[in-house]
Structure formats: structure tokens, C-alpha cells
Amino acid sequence: MLDANLIQSTSSWPFVEIRKLLKDRKDLIKSKKKIIFQTGYGPSGLPHIGTFGEVARTTMMINALQHIQNIETDLITFSDDMDGLRKVPDNIPNDKVLHENLGKPLTSIPDPFNKFDSYGQHNNEMLKDFLNKFNFKFNFKSSTENYKNGKFNNSLIRVLEKYEEIMEIILPTLRSERKKTYSPFLPICPNTGRVLEVALLEMNKKKGTVVFDDNGKKLETEIINGKCKLQWKVDWAMRWFTFDVDFEMYGKDLTESAILSNKICKTLGKKPPNGFAYELFLDEKGEKISKSKGNGITIDQWLRYASPESLSLYMYQNPTRAKKLYSDVVPKAVDEYLSLIGNFSKQETKEQLLNPVWHVHNGKPPQEKIVMTFSMLLNLVGSSNAESKDILWKFIQRFHPDIKQEKYTILDQLTRYAINYFRDKVEPNKKYKIPNDNEKKALTNLAKILETVKQDTKPEDIQTIVYSTGKENGYEKKLREWFILIYEVLFGTKDGPRMGFFISFFGVKETIKLIEEKINR
């Protein structure tokens, strides 16, 4: 266990939220001897990175809890797979079958991928698969299974008993037209199999049935055993009530829904869970990431370009601030992860608790010495024309034989990620600058001066030489332009590595050759 005073004083958000949870629900937790967390997922589209963020952040809270109190926990990952399909996502192949089954529960629609029994099951399996990649401990629950196997029956009867009170909570929030047809219960039409959003004509609380209109014909159905499902705000509250949930986080766009669900949960007879509203993830255009659009970066794309730990770090940071989440953020996220790993061993425990990698690695981050940034490695890939990690490692060890592949696990992983990212994202967008006569002269002078530099010169001293050369060649008051010139000519981008470190690592003679090749294209 960590020092109690540190735990109580740290401003690290997982500890802050856990302290609040333990205080607010002290008596409930004591009686249950267990804390139940829940995350929710709507499988109308493929799982996206925002869903991962919800599970990752909740897991960080659970990890923090284990350093405070030894208590049983359960993380429910709930799939609302009995929801009716309202819109066909843009990123699904063979979507004809989805168009033909609009309105039906997701688990009643054939799988367009032809892998599982239904579209809902396909998306559920994708969700479980990518959560398992990160070794999350979670308890998956399907809406369809829980409705049909009777797990929700008592809670559904309770909703019917409290029908009038629930309507008093919901109706004031609806537009006048919607009020005429709203009901907490959504019957599954026995004729079409679709989830119907229709007004109830009658109800029988003793029998546990409702009567609705199906194209001019009165139909009566049970509310239990999967014959009806609930409108989602009521459904959300019913889950909290059924599973006795203590905590759930949700996107900021669901804040108003959470307020209503809290009221409904109280009406049903239980204290609603503690909540945490996080800001949304945005794509490069600043639009909300949507599973129906498939915009932003996917889990698989991130894991092609960077480690799972770098993604977890991105999820940890600033959860109440909106953040763009697309491929261009990956190098910066990786470099930040490397920097935080490098700082961790030098920090006192108080600072370590505020270091995000403590939460990424549950208090035990790797102790590898960080020898280069991801951005630097990307430039190394481009400059060396390395097409595989083996070639890149041979190049690295030409000048740095002390860096052994088996001892530098993080660097070894980075070489593969850097090659992938360079091929997919950097190389196609490179625009090499052709220098004019004055610029060519300045770069030629840099190459000549580097001829006097020994390979074992310290990177800081090489950096000073590069600075001085720029000042001596007309860039004394515009050194930023000097480095932009170097980057655009040598690397095809406006941004690049710290040149002293790059030259030291890439090789002095190799850098001279690179300059000569680029200015004489």
C-alpha cells in the first residue's frame, strides 16, 4: 500500500475520483463489500477508440483503488445490443442486409461480415477482442441475453409499477410531438421483429403486460423475457438498479441524459452511481468521433503506429478536455510517453503519483533508458532508407554498439512502429525543398564545417556548431528559419529532430553525404 497521506493529498484524477466514491458511498460499499463499475457500449457500429478510453480510464481508477483499500471489484462492460438499428453506418461493407433490417434489434440482424450469428454479436466480439489485447479485466454483459434470460424481469416490473412517476420525469424534457408517442417500453413487434417506438394504449400492472397499436391492430405483450426493451434513458437507470452499479463514466454529451437516469434510478428505489463526465474525442476536422462514420483513428491503426501504453497515456491525460484523436497526434503522444518514462525514476513518490505512466503501468513502469524520441526515429528511418527493423538496428549499432536490441525493449518496439508510421503517414506527404543559391551556399558551408567534426563529439556541441553556422550565413536573427530550411531540404517536412542529436546518432559523414545529395538533386 502507498503512504496514506500521499494518497489523500495527490491531485491525480483517478485517486481524486476514487476518494470521492469511497466517501459518497461509504455505507453502501461497506454493506456490499464490493464496488461495481460499469461502462456502456452501443454496438450499432464497430467499436471505436472512445470505447477503449472508457474502459481504460475506469481501469485506472480500479488500480488506484487497490492501493487504498483491499476490496472486491467488478467492471461490467455492457453492450446495448437489443437496441433497434436506426441508421446504417458508413464504414460497413455489404450493408444491404443492414438496410433491409433497419429497426430490428442488433442481435436479430444477420452479420454482414458473415462471421457470427448476428451483426450485434460481431460487434460485441470485436469489442471483447480489442479489450483483451490490453489485458483489461472486465465482465461482459449483453442486453439481449439479460432481457431474454429474465435477469431484468423484476426491474422491468418495477419500471411498470413506477410508470407514472417515470413519465413525470421524462415528458417535460420532450418536444410536444414526441410527448404524444413516448413510452418507456419499446415492444418487439411479433410480426416484423422490429423495435417499435409507439405510444402505449393500455397497461396491466398486475399481469405485467402492455397494449400497443401495430398498424391499426391492438396487440398485447408481456414486458418481460425480451418481449419489450426500455427507452435508453430508462434502460440506463434500470441497469444501474439491477446490477447495483457504484460508478460509471460517460461522454459529456450524455450529461443531461445522466441527470434524468439518476432521477429514474432513485424512483426505482436505489441511489444512482457516482458519475464522471469526460470530454469527447474529435477528428482532425474537430468533429465528434462517431462509430457510424468511422472517423478519427481506429484502435488497430494506433497499434500499428505505437504501443498500447502510449494510447493509455493519451486516455489518461486531461479527461475533461476535448482532444483531437487522429494519426498526426501519435508521434507527439509517443514522445511524451518516452519523456515521462525517462523522468519517472528521478522523481519522488509524490511526483510519481502525478506522472501519468504510474497509472499506465499501475505503479510499475519500465526502467529502460530512453535513447531517442519517436520523431527522431522517424527521421532516421527516412534518412537511412531502412525498410525493416533489422536494417534499422544494424544502422543504429554501426555508431552505437553499446545499445543492444535485447536490452532496449521500448526502442526495439519503436523501430517497427516508426517504419510503419513513416511508410503510411510521413513518406506520402513529404515535400522536399529545392534550395535557392543562397540557401544552397549556407547548407554547403554547414557540410564543410561538419567535415572538421569528430564522430565522438557531444550532441550539444554539434548543436552549437549548427547554430553558429546559421548565424554566420545570414540567419542570425531568424534561426527558426534556418532550422526549417534544414528540415525541409533534408527531411521534406517543416519540423524535425534536434540536429545535434540527429547528426551524432545518424553519423557525421552520413549527414554530410545526406546534405550533398539533397542540395544537388
C-alpha positions as CSV (number, residue, x, y, z in Angstrom):
1,M,0.0,0.0,0.0
2,L,1.1,3.6,-0.7
3,D,1.6,6.1,2.1
4,A,-1.9,7.1,3.2
5,N,-1.0,10.8,3.4
6,L,0.2,10.8,-0.2
7,I,-2.9,9.0,-1.4
8,Q,-5.2,11.6,0.4
9,S,-3.2,14.6,-1.0
10,T,-2.4,13.7,-4.6
11,S,-4.4,15.5,-7.2
12,S,-4.0,12.7,-9.7
13,W,-7.6,12.4,-11.1
14,P,-8.0,8.5,-10.6
15,F,-7.2,9.0,-6.9
16,V,-9.5,12.0,-6.7
17,E,-12.4,10.2,-8.1
18,I,-11.8,7.0,-6.0
19,R,-11.6,9.1,-2.8
20,K,-14.9,10.8,-3.7
21,L,-16.5,7.4,-4.5
22,L,-15.4,5.9,-1.2
23,K,-16.7,8.9,0.7
24,D,-20.0,9.3,-1.1
25,R,-21.0,5.5,-1.0
26,K,-19.3,4.5,2.3
27,D,-22.3,2.8,3.8
28,L,-23.4,1.1,0.6
29,I,-19.9,-0.2,-0.1
30,K,-19.5,-1.4,3.4
31,S,-22.7,-3.4,3.2
32,K,-21.9,-5.0,-0.2
33,K,-18.2,-5.4,0.5
34,K,-17.8,-4.8,-3.2
35,I,-17.6,-1.9,-5.7
36,I,-19.3,-2.3,-9.1
37,F,-18.1,-0.2,-12.0
38,Q,-19.8,-0.1,-15.4
39,T,-19.0,1.1,-18.9
40,G,-21.6,1.1,-21.7
41,Y,-21.3,0.4,-25.4
42,G,-23.8,0.8,-28.3
43,P,-22.9,-1.8,-30.9
44,S,-24.7,-0.2,-33.8
45,G,-21.2,0.4,-35.3
46,L,-17.8,-1.1,-34.9
47,P,-16.1,-0.4,-31.6
48,H,-14.0,2.8,-31.7
49,I,-11.2,4.2,-29.7
50,G,-13.6,6.2,-27.4
51,T,-15.0,2.9,-26.1
52,F,-11.4,1.8,-25.2
53,G,-10.9,5.1,-23.4
54,E,-13.9,4.5,-21.1
55,V,-12.6,1.1,-20.1
56,A,-9.0,2.2,-19.8
57,R,-9.9,5.2,-17.5
58,T,-12.2,3.1,-15.3
59,T,-9.4,0.5,-15.0
60,M,-7.0,3.2,-13.9
61,M,-9.4,4.1,-11.1
62,I,-9.7,0.5,-10.1
63,N,-5.9,0.2,-10.0
64,A,-5.8,3.3,-7.8
65,L,-8.4,1.8,-5.5
66,Q,-6.3,-1.3,-4.9
67,H,-3.6,0.9,-3.4
68,I,-6.1,2.4,-1.0
69,Q,-8.3,-0.5,0.1
70,N,-8.4,-4.2,-0.4
71,I,-11.9,-4.8,-1.7
72,E,-13.5,-6.9,-4.4
73,T,-14.4,-5.0,-7.6
74,D,-16.3,-5.8,-10.8
75,L,-16.0,-3.9,-14.1
76,I,-19.1,-4.5,-16.2
77,T,-18.8,-3.8,-19.9
78,F,-22.4,-3.6,-21.1
79,S,-23.5,-3.9,-24.7
80,D,-26.9,-2.4,-25.6
81,D,-27.2,-4.9,-28.4
82,M,-31.0,-5.2,-28.2
83,D,-31.3,-1.6,-29.4
84,G,-33.0,-1.2,-32.8
85,L,-30.8,-0.2,-35.7
86,R,-31.8,3.3,-36.6
87,K,-29.0,4.2,-39.1
88,V,-26.6,2.2,-41.3
89,P,-23.0,3.1,-40.5
90,D,-20.9,4.5,-43.3
91,N,-18.0,2.1,-42.7
92,I,-19.7,-1.3,-43.0
93,P,-19.2,-3.5,-46.2
94,N,-22.1,-5.4,-47.7
95,D,-24.5,-3.1,-45.9
96,K,-27.6,-4.2,-47.9
97,V,-28.5,-6.6,-45.1
98,L,-28.5,-3.7,-42.6
99,H,-30.7,-1.5,-44.8
100,E,-33.2,-4.4,-45.1
101,N,-33.3,-4.9,-41.3
102,L,-33.5,-1.3,-40.0
103,G,-35.4,-1.1,-36.8
104,K,-34.6,-4.6,-35.7
105,P,-32.6,-5.4,-32.6
106,L,-28.9,-5.6,-33.5
107,T,-28.7,-9.2,-32.4
108,S,-31.6,-10.0,-34.8
109,I,-29.8,-8.7,-37.9
110,P,-27.6,-11.1,-40.0
111,D,-23.8,-10.4,-39.8
112,P,-22.7,-8.5,-43.0
113,F,-19.2,-9.9,-42.3
114,N,-20.5,-13.5,-42.3
115,K,-18.5,-14.4,-39.2
116,F,-21.1,-14.5,-36.4
117,D,-24.8,-15.2,-35.9
118,S,-25.7,-11.6,-35.9
119,Y,-24.4,-8.0,-36.6
120,G,-24.7,-7.3,-32.8
121,Q,-22.7,-10.4,-31.9
122,H,-20.0,-9.5,-34.5
123,N,-19.5,-6.0,-32.9
124,N,-19.6,-7.5,-29.4
125,E,-16.8,-9.9,-30.4
126,M,-14.8,-7.1,-31.9
127,L,-15.2,-5.1,-28.6
128,K,-14.1,-8.1,-26.5
129,D,-11.2,-8.8,-28.7
130,F,-9.7,-5.3,-28.6
131,L,-10.2,-5.0,-24.9
132,N,-8.5,-8.3,-24.4
133,K,-5.5,-7.0,-26.4
134,F,-4.9,-4.6,-23.5
135,N,-5.4,-7.3,-20.8
136,F,-8.3,-5.5,-19.2
137,K,-10.3,-7.4,-16.6
138,F,-13.9,-6.9,-17.4
139,N,-17.3,-8.7,-17.1
140,F,-19.1,-8.5,-20.5
141,K,-22.9,-8.4,-20.4
142,S,-25.2,-8.5,-23.4
143,S,-28.5,-6.5,-23.3
144,T,-30.2,-9.2,-25.4
145,E,-29.1,-12.0,-23.1
146,N,-30.2,-10.2,-19.9
147,Y,-33.6,-9.3,-21.3
148,K,-34.3,-12.7,-22.7
149,N,-33.0,-14.8,-19.8
150,G,-35.1,-12.9,-17.3
151,K,-32.3,-11.1,-15.4
152,F,-34.1,-7.8,-16.0
153,N,-37.7,-9.1,-15.3
154,N,-38.0,-7.8,-11.7
155,S,-36.6,-4.5,-12.7
156,L,-39.0,-4.2,-15.7
157,I,-41.9,-4.9,-13.4
158,R,-40.6,-2.2,-11.1
159,V,-40.5,0.2,-14.0
160,L,-44.1,-0.6,-14.8
161,E,-45.1,-0.1,-11.2
162,K,-43.4,3.4,-11.3
163,Y,-44.7,4.2,-14.8
164,E,-46.4,7.4,-13.9
165,E,-43.5,8.8,-11.9
166,I,-41.0,8.0,-14.6
167,M,-43.2,9.7,-17.2
168,E,-43.3,12.8,-15.0
169,I,-39.5,12.9,-15.1
170,I,-39.2,12.3,-18.9
171,L,-42.1,14.1,-20.5
172,P,-41.1,17.7,-19.5
173,T,-37.9,17.2,-21.5
174,L,-39.6,16.2,-24.8
175,R,-41.0,18.2,-27.6
176,S,-44.8,18.3,-27.9
177,E,-45.0,15.9,-30.8
178,R,-42.7,13.4,-29.1
179,K,-44.7,13.5,-25.9
180,K,-47.7,12.1,-27.8
181,T,-45.9,8.8,-28.6
182,Y,-43.4,8.4,-25.8
183,S,-43.4,5.4,-23.7
184,P,-40.6,3.9,-21.5
185,F,-41.4,0.5,-23.1
186,L,-40.5,-0.4,-26.6
187,P,-42.4,-3.6,-27.7
188,I,-40.7,-6.0,-30.1
189,C,-43.2,-6.4,-32.8
190,P,-44.2,-10.1,-33.1
191,N,-44.9,-9.7,-36.8
192,T,-41.9,-7.8,-38.1
193,G,-39.4,-8.3,-35.3
194,R,-38.7,-4.5,-35.1
195,V,-38.3,-2.4,-32.0
196,L,-41.4,-0.2,-32.0
197,E,-41.4,3.4,-30.7
198,V,-45.1,3.7,-30.3
199,A,-47.5,5.1,-27.6
200,L,-48.9,2.5,-25.2
201,L,-52.7,2.2,-25.5
202,E,-53.2,0.3,-22.2
203,M,-51.2,-1.4,-19.5
204,N,-51.9,-4.0,-16.9
205,K,-49.6,-3.8,-13.9
206,K,-50.9,-7.0,-12.3
207,K,-50.4,-9.1,-15.4
208,G,-47.2,-7.2,-16.4
209,T,-48.4,-6.5,-19.9
210,V,-48.8,-3.5,-22.3
211,V,-51.1,-3.0,-25.3
212,F,-49.9,-1.1,-28.3
213,D,-51.0,-0.3,-31.8
214,D,-49.5,-2.3,-34.7
215,N,-50.7,-0.7,-37.9
216,G,-54.3,-0.3,-36.6
217,K,-54.4,-3.6,-34.8
218,K,-54.2,-3.8,-31.0
219,L,-51.5,-6.2,-29.7
220,E,-50.9,-7.1,-26.1
221,T,-47.5,-8.3,-24.9
222,E,-45.5,-9.1,-21.8
223,I,-42.9,-6.6,-20.7
224,I,-40.6,-9.4,-19.5
225,N,-38.4,-12.1,-21.1
226,G,-37.3,-10.0,-24.0
227,K,-40.8,-9.1,-25.3
228,C,-40.0,-5.4,-24.7
229,K,-37.0,-3.3,-24.1
230,L,-36.7,0.1,-22.5
231,Q,-36.1,3.5,-23.9
232,W,-32.4,4.2,-23.3
233,K,-32.5,6.7,-20.5
234,V,-34.8,4.4,-18.6
235,D,-32.8,1.4,-19.7
236,W,-29.6,3.1,-18.3
237,A,-31.2,3.7,-14.9
238,M,-32.7,0.1,-14.9
239,R,-29.2,-1.3,-15.4
240,W,-27.8,0.7,-12.5
241,F,-30.7,-0.6,-10.4
242,T,-30.3,-4.2,-11.5
243,F,-26.6,-4.5,-11.2
244,D,-26.2,-2.2,-8.2
245,V,-23.7,-0.1,-10.0
246,D,-21.5,2.3,-7.9
247,F,-19.7,4.2,-10.7
248,E,-20.0,4.9,-14.4
249,M,-18.3,7.5,-16.6
250,Y,-19.8,8.8,-19.8
251,G,-19.2,11.4,-22.5
252,K,-20.1,15.0,-21.8
253,D,-22.8,14.9,-24.5
254,L,-24.7,12.5,-22.2
255,T,-24.7,14.7,-19.1
256,E,-28.4,15.7,-19.5
257,S,-29.3,12.0,-20.0
258,A,-27.4,11.0,-16.9
259,I,-29.3,13.6,-14.8
260,L,-32.6,12.0,-15.9
261,S,-31.4,8.5,-15.4
262,N,-30.2,9.4,-11.9
263,K,-33.8,10.6,-11.1
264,I,-35.3,7.4,-12.5
265,C,-32.8,5.2,-10.6
266,K,-33.9,7.0,-7.4
267,T,-37.6,6.5,-8.3
268,L,-36.9,2.7,-8.8
269,G,-35.5,2.7,-5.3
270,K,-31.7,2.9,-5.3
271,K,-29.0,5.5,-5.1
272,P,-27.7,6.2,-8.6
273,P,-23.9,5.6,-9.1
274,N,-21.3,8.2,-9.0
275,G,-20.6,9.6,-12.4
276,F,-17.7,11.3,-14.3
277,A,-18.4,13.2,-17.5
278,Y,-15.4,13.2,-19.8
279,E,-14.9,15.4,-22.9
280,L,-15.3,14.0,-26.3
281,F,-12.7,12.9,-28.8
282,L,-12.6,14.8,-32.1
283,D,-11.2,14.0,-35.5
284,E,-8.8,16.2,-37.4
285,K,-11.7,18.5,-38.5
286,G,-12.8,19.0,-34.9
287,E,-15.9,16.8,-35.4
288,K,-17.0,14.3,-32.8
289,I,-15.7,10.8,-33.4
290,S,-18.6,8.6,-34.4
291,K,-18.8,4.8,-34.8
292,S,-21.3,5.3,-37.6
293,K,-18.9,7.5,-39.6
294,G,-15.7,5.6,-38.7
295,N,-13.8,8.9,-38.5
296,G,-10.7,9.5,-36.4
297,I,-8.1,6.9,-35.7
298,T,-9.0,3.3,-35.0
299,I,-7.5,1.0,-32.3
300,D,-5.8,-1.1,-35.0
301,Q,-4.3,2.0,-36.6
302,W,-2.9,3.2,-33.3
303,L,-1.4,-0.2,-32.5
304,R,0.2,-0.3,-36.0
305,Y,2.0,3.0,-35.2
306,A,2.6,3.0,-31.5
307,S,2.4,1.0,-28.3
308,P,-0.7,0.2,-26.2
309,E,0.9,2.2,-23.4
310,S,1.1,5.3,-25.5
311,L,-2.6,5.0,-26.2
312,S,-3.3,4.5,-22.5
313,L,-1.3,7.6,-21.7
314,Y,-3.4,9.6,-24.2
315,M,-6.5,8.4,-22.5
316,Y,-5.2,9.3,-19.0
317,Q,-4.4,12.9,-19.8
318,N,-6.9,15.7,-19.4
319,P,-10.1,13.6,-19.5
320,T,-12.3,16.7,-19.0
321,R,-10.7,18.5,-22.0
322,A,-11.8,17.8,-25.6
323,K,-8.9,16.3,-27.6
324,K,-8.3,15.6,-31.3
325,L,-7.6,11.9,-31.9
326,Y,-6.2,11.2,-35.4
327,S,-3.0,9.8,-36.8
328,D,-1.0,13.1,-36.5
329,V,-1.2,13.0,-32.7
330,V,0.6,9.7,-32.5
331,P,4.3,10.8,-32.6
332,K,3.7,13.5,-30.0
333,A,1.9,11.1,-27.7
334,V,4.7,8.5,-28.1
335,D,7.4,11.1,-27.4
336,E,5.5,12.3,-24.3
337,Y,5.3,8.8,-23.1
338,L,9.1,8.3,-23.5
339,S,9.8,11.6,-21.7
340,L,7.6,10.6,-18.8
341,I,9.3,7.1,-18.6
342,G,12.7,8.8,-18.6
343,N,11.6,11.2,-15.7
344,F,9.9,8.6,-13.5
345,S,13.0,7.1,-11.8
346,K,14.3,10.5,-10.9
347,Q,11.1,11.5,-9.1
348,E,9.9,11.3,-5.5
349,T,6.9,9.2,-4.8
350,K,4.6,12.3,-4.6
351,E,5.7,13.3,-8.1
352,Q,5.5,9.8,-9.4
353,L,1.8,9.6,-8.5
354,L,1.3,12.7,-10.7
355,N,3.3,11.1,-13.5
356,P,0.7,9.5,-16.0
357,V,2.9,6.5,-16.5
358,W,2.3,5.4,-12.9
359,H,-1.3,4.9,-13.9
360,V,-0.5,3.5,-17.3
361,H,1.6,0.8,-15.7
362,N,-0.2,0.5,-12.4
363,G,2.8,1.9,-10.4
364,K,5.5,-0.2,-12.1
365,P,6.7,1.5,-15.3
366,P,9.7,0.0,-17.2
367,Q,13.1,1.3,-16.2
368,E,14.7,1.5,-19.7
369,K,17.0,4.3,-20.5
370,I,15.4,6.4,-23.3
371,V,17.9,7.0,-26.1
372,M,15.9,8.7,-28.7
373,T,12.5,10.2,-29.5
374,F,10.0,8.8,-31.9
375,S,10.2,11.9,-34.0
376,M,14.0,11.4,-34.2
377,L,13.5,7.7,-35.2
378,L,11.1,8.7,-38.0
379,N,13.8,10.9,-39.4
380,L,16.3,8.2,-39.0
381,V,14.1,5.8,-41.0
382,G,13.7,8.3,-43.8
383,S,17.4,9.3,-43.9
384,S,18.7,5.7,-43.8
385,N,16.1,4.2,-46.1
386,A,15.6,1.4,-43.7
387,E,12.8,-0.9,-44.9
388,S,12.8,-3.3,-41.9
389,K,13.6,-3.1,-38.2
390,D,16.6,-5.4,-38.7
391,I,18.2,-3.0,-41.2
392,L,17.4,-0.1,-38.9
393,W,19.0,-1.8,-35.9
394,K,22.1,-2.5,-38.0
395,F,22.3,1.1,-38.8
396,I,21.8,2.1,-35.1
397,Q,24.6,-0.2,-33.9
398,R,27.1,1.0,-36.5
399,F,27.6,4.0,-34.4
400,H,26.2,2.8,-31.1
401,P,27.3,-0.8,-30.5
402,D,26.5,-0.4,-26.8
403,I,22.8,-0.2,-27.5
404,K,21.8,-3.8,-27.5
405,Q,18.5,-4.8,-29.0
406,E,17.6,-7.3,-26.3
407,K,18.1,-4.7,-23.5
408,Y,16.2,-1.9,-25.1
409,T,12.7,-3.3,-25.4
410,I,10.9,0.0,-25.9
411,L,13.4,1.1,-28.6
412,D,13.0,-2.2,-30.3
413,Q,9.3,-1.8,-30.5
414,L,9.6,1.8,-31.6
415,T,11.7,0.7,-34.7
416,R,8.8,-1.3,-36.0
417,Y,6.2,1.4,-35.2
418,A,8.4,4.1,-36.8
419,I,8.8,2.1,-40.1
420,N,5.0,1.6,-40.3
421,Y,4.2,5.2,-39.5
422,F,6.8,6.5,-41.9
423,R,5.5,4.4,-44.8
424,D,1.9,5.2,-44.2
425,K,1.9,8.8,-43.0
426,V,5.2,10.5,-43.5
427,E,6.6,9.4,-46.8
428,P,3.4,10.1,-48.9
429,N,3.3,13.7,-47.6
430,K,7.0,14.6,-47.9
431,K,7.7,17.8,-49.9
432,Y,11.4,18.3,-50.2
433,K,12.5,21.9,-50.7
434,I,14.9,22.7,-53.5
435,P,17.2,25.4,-52.0
436,N,17.9,28.6,-53.9
437,D,21.6,29.7,-54.4
438,N,21.9,31.5,-51.1
439,E,20.3,28.6,-49.2
440,K,22.4,26.1,-51.0
441,K,25.6,28.1,-50.1
442,A,24.6,28.1,-46.4
443,L,24.0,24.3,-46.4
444,T,27.2,23.7,-48.3
445,N,29.0,25.7,-45.6
446,L,27.3,23.5,-42.9
447,A,28.6,20.4,-44.7
448,K,32.2,21.8,-44.9
449,I,32.2,22.7,-41.2
450,L,30.9,19.2,-40.3
451,E,33.9,17.8,-42.1
452,T,36.0,19.1,-39.1
453,V,33.7,17.5,-36.5
454,K,34.7,14.1,-35.0
455,Q,32.1,11.4,-34.6
456,D,32.5,11.3,-30.8
457,T,31.7,15.0,-30.4
458,K,28.9,15.5,-27.9
459,P,25.5,16.2,-29.4
460,E,25.2,19.5,-27.5
461,D,28.5,20.7,-29.1
462,I,27.3,19.7,-32.6
463,Q,24.1,21.6,-31.9
464,T,26.1,24.7,-31.1
465,I,28.0,24.3,-34.4
466,V,24.8,24.1,-36.4
467,Y,23.5,27.2,-34.6
468,S,26.8,29.1,-35.3
469,T,26.8,28.1,-39.0
470,G,23.3,29.5,-39.3
471,K,24.3,32.8,-37.7
472,E,27.3,33.1,-40.0
473,N,25.2,32.6,-43.1
474,G,22.5,35.2,-42.7
475,Y,20.2,33.6,-40.2
476,E,21.5,35.4,-37.0
477,K,18.1,36.9,-36.4
478,K,16.0,34.2,-37.8
479,L,17.4,30.9,-36.5
480,R,14.0,29.2,-36.7
481,E,14.0,29.8,-40.5
482,W,17.5,28.2,-40.6
483,F,16.3,25.0,-39.0
484,I,13.1,25.0,-41.1
485,L,15.4,25.2,-44.2
486,I,17.4,22.2,-42.9
487,Y,14.3,20.2,-42.2
488,E,12.6,20.9,-45.5
489,V,15.7,20.1,-47.5
490,L,16.9,17.1,-45.6
491,F,13.6,15.6,-44.4
492,G,10.8,17.0,-46.5
493,T,9.0,18.5,-43.5
494,K,8.8,21.8,-41.6
495,D,9.6,20.1,-38.3
496,G,12.4,17.8,-37.4
497,P,14.7,16.5,-34.7
498,R,17.3,18.3,-32.6
499,M,20.1,18.4,-35.2
500,G,23.0,17.9,-32.8
501,F,21.5,14.7,-31.6
502,F,20.5,13.6,-35.1
503,I,23.9,14.1,-36.5
504,S,25.6,12.3,-33.6
505,F,23.3,9.4,-34.0
506,F,23.0,9.3,-37.8
507,G,26.7,9.8,-38.2
508,V,28.7,12.9,-39.1
509,K,29.9,11.6,-42.5
510,E,26.4,10.2,-43.3
511,T,24.9,13.7,-42.6
512,I,27.4,15.4,-44.8
513,K,26.6,12.9,-47.6
514,L,22.8,13.5,-47.0
515,I,23.2,17.3,-47.3
516,E,25.2,16.9,-50.5
517,E,22.6,14.6,-52.0
518,K,19.7,16.8,-51.2
519,I,21.2,20.1,-52.3
520,N,22.4,18.6,-55.6
521,R,19.1,16.9,-56.5
